[in-house]
Amino acid sequence: MKSTIAALTVLLMMVAPSMGAEWGTIAYSPGTGAMGYSNNWPNEVDAEITALNGCGKHANDCETAVSFHDACGAVAVGSSGWGADWGEDRASAEWNAIAQCQNYSSNCRVRRWQCSY
């Protein structure tokens, strides 16, 4: 019994540092509307690079719209602008992105969401 508990403790110690280290990013091209995304990366830099590379296959003006850690992100686009934000779940990320978009535009709709847990 003690050896089973000890083995489980060691296993949890090995897994725990990687838990909660899930990064994601959505990249967006304001000029073309192209997007790239990433999820489940161990750090923010790799998540951003992956999303920007994905978007960059279709446009040359891609930028990081939102990065998120153990959460969700969304991009909303309206008739004359866009906005992005994150939230603890898909619904809150979408709501927050629409709210950001409405600061710059009307008729905002979510064009992309992504979660990374």
C-alpha positions in Angstrom: 0.0 0.0 0.0 2.8 2.4 0.9 4.6 1.7 -2.3 1.4 2.4 -4.3 1.0 5.7 -2.6 4.6 6.6 -3.1 4.4 5.7 -6.8 1.3 7.8 -7.2 2.9 10.7 -5.5 5.9 10.5 -7.8 3.6 10.3 -10.8 1.7 13.4 -9.7 4.9 15.3 -9.1 6.0 14.5 -12.7 2.6 15.4 -14.2 1.8 18.5 -12.1 4.4 20.9 -13.7 2.9 20.3 -17.1 -0.7 20.7 -15.9 -1.9 24.2 -16.3 0.6 25.1 -18.9 -1.6 25.2 -22.0 -1.2 28.3 -24.2 -3.1 29.2 -27.3 -3.2 32.2 -29.7 -5.4 33.5 -32.5 -3.7 35.6 -35.1 -5.7 37.9 -37.5 -5.1 39.8 -40.7 -7.1 43.0 -40.7 -6.5 43.3 -44.5 -7.7 40.0 -45.6 -9.5 38.5 -42.7 -7.2 35.5 -42.7 -6.6 33.8 -39.3 -4.3 31.3 -37.8 -4.6 29.7 -34.4 -2.8 27.4 -31.9 -3.7 25.5 -28.8 -2.1 23.3 -26.1 1.4 24.8 -26.4 3.7 24.8 -23.3 4.5 28.5 -23.6 3.1 31.7 -25.1 6.0 32.3 -27.6 5.5 29.0 -29.4 1.7 29.4 -29.4 2.1 32.9 -31.0 4.6 31.7 -33.6 2.4 28.8 -34.6 -0.7 31.1 -35.0 1.2 33.8 -36.9 2.7 31.2 -39.2 -0.7 29.7 -39.9 -2.2 33.2 -40.7 0.9 34.2 -42.6 0.2 31.5 -45.2 -2.7 33.6 -46.4 -1.7 37.2 -45.6 1.3 39.4 -44.9 -0.3 41.7 -42.2 -1.1 39.1 -39.5 -0.9 40.1 -35.9 -1.5 38.4 -32.6 -5.1 39.1 -31.8 -5.3 37.3 -28.5 -3.2 34.8 -26.4 -4.7 32.8 -23.6 -3.5 30.4 -20.9 -5.7 27.6 -19.7 -8.7 29.4 -21.2 -10.4 30.3 -24.5 -9.9 33.2 -26.9 -12.1 34.6 -29.7 -12.0 37.1 -32.5 -15.1 39.1 -33.5 -15.3 41.1 -36.8 -17.7 43.8 -37.6 -18.5 46.0 -40.6 -15.6 48.4 -39.9 -13.4 46.9 -37.3 -12.6 43.9 -35.1 -11.9 42.9 -31.5 -10.5 40.0 -29.6 -10.5 38.8 -26.0 -10.3 35.7 -23.8 -12.5 34.1 -21.2 -12.5 31.1 -18.9 -14.8 29.2 -21.4 -15.9 29.6 -25.0 -19.1 31.6 -24.2 -17.2 34.2 -22.1 -14.4 34.5 -24.7 -17.0 35.1 -27.5 -18.9 37.6 -25.4 -15.8 39.5 -24.5 -14.5 39.5 -28.1 -17.9 40.9 -29.3 -17.8 43.6 -26.6 -14.3 44.6 -27.7 -15.3 44.7 -31.4 -18.3 46.9 -30.6 -15.9 49.5 -29.3 -14.8 49.9 -33.0 -17.5 48.6 -35.1 -21.1 47.4 -35.4 -22.6 44.1 -36.6 -19.9 42.2 -34.8 -19.8 38.4 -35.1 -17.4 35.9 -33.8 -15.2 34.6 -36.6 -12.9 32.3 -34.6 -12.7 30.8 -31.2 -10.2 28.4 -29.7 -9.7 26.9 -26.3 -6.5 25.6 -24.7 -6.8 23.6 -21.5 
